[in-house]
Amino acid sequence: MVDANTQYPVIACPPYSSKFGGADIFSSLRMPSGVSLMVILDPEAAALAVAKIFSLSNLELSEKVSSYQKKIQKKVEESDENIEEKSG
């Protein structure tokens, strides 16, 4: 309920709990009207979301986010090419 008490973006990154079989995420997803937190399951993705928010007012950080995304895109494309070569 932190989001309901602040004007700033709130990112929830709930840890997985085998005790609830993953159903514990619903406590972050089922929020009342007016509560708009972002729910991101992967901590790396949560960090990227934070970097993107801060990059709105920081050109240097914006360039780093863009560079990171291009690096990840290249990695995915290379992995895809490797799969195609092995199956072809």
C-alpha positions in Angstrom: 0.0 0.0 0.0 3.0 2.3 -0.3 1.8 3.5 -3.7 -1.5 4.7 -2.2 0.5 7.0 0.1 3.0 8.6 -2.3 2.9 10.6 -5.6 6.1 8.9 -6.8 6.3 5.7 -8.9 6.4 2.5 -6.9 7.8 -0.8 -8.2 6.8 -4.0 -6.5 9.2 -6.9 -7.0 7.7 -9.6 -4.8 9.9 -12.5 -4.0 8.7 -16.0 -5.1 7.5 -18.1 -2.3 7.0 -21.8 -2.8 4.9 -21.8 0.3 2.1 -20.2 -1.7 2.9 -21.8 -5.0 3.4 -18.4 -6.6 -0.1 -17.2 -5.6 1.4 -14.6 -3.2 1.9 -12.3 -6.2 -1.9 -11.6 -6.1 -1.3 -9.4 -3.0 0.6 -7.0 -5.4 -1.7 -7.4 -8.3 -5.1 -6.9 -6.7 -5.0 -3.3 -5.7 -8.0 -0.9 -5.2 -8.7 1.9 -7.6 -6.2 4.8 -7.5 -3.3 2.5 -6.7 -1.0 2.1 -9.6 2.1 0.3 -8.6 4.2 -1.5 -11.2 4.6 -5.2 -10.5 7.7 -6.7 -12.0 8.8 -10.3 -11.1 12.4 -10.2 -12.2 14.8 -8.0 -10.1 16.9 -7.1 -13.2 13.7 -5.9 -15.0 12.8 -3.9 -11.9 16.2 -2.2 -12.0 15.8 -1.5 -15.7 12.4 0.1 -15.0 14.0 2.4 -12.4 16.8 3.3 -14.8 14.2 4.2 -17.5 12.3 6.4 -15.0 15.4 8.3 -14.0 16.6 8.5 -17.7 13.6 10.7 -18.5 15.5 13.6 -17.0 19.1 12.4 -17.4 20.5 12.2 -21.0 23.6 10.2 -19.9 21.5 7.6 -18.2 19.2 7.5 -21.2 22.1 6.7 -23.5 23.3 3.9 -21.1 19.8 2.4 -21.0 19.6 2.4 -24.8 23.1 0.9 -25.1 22.1 -1.9 -22.6 18.9 -2.6 -24.6 20.9 -2.9 -27.8 23.4 -5.2 -26.1 20.5 -7.5 -25.0 18.9 -7.4 -28.4 22.2 -8.4 -30.0 22.5 -11.3 -27.5 19.0 -12.5 -28.3 19.6 -12.3 -32.0 22.9 -14.3 -31.7 21.2 -16.9 -29.6 18.4 -17.2 -32.2 21.0 -17.6 -35.0 22.7 -20.4 -33.0 19.4 -22.2 -32.6 18.6 -21.9 -36.3 22.1 -23.2 -37.3 21.7 -26.3 -35.0 18.2 -27.1 -36.2 18.9 -26.4 -39.9 
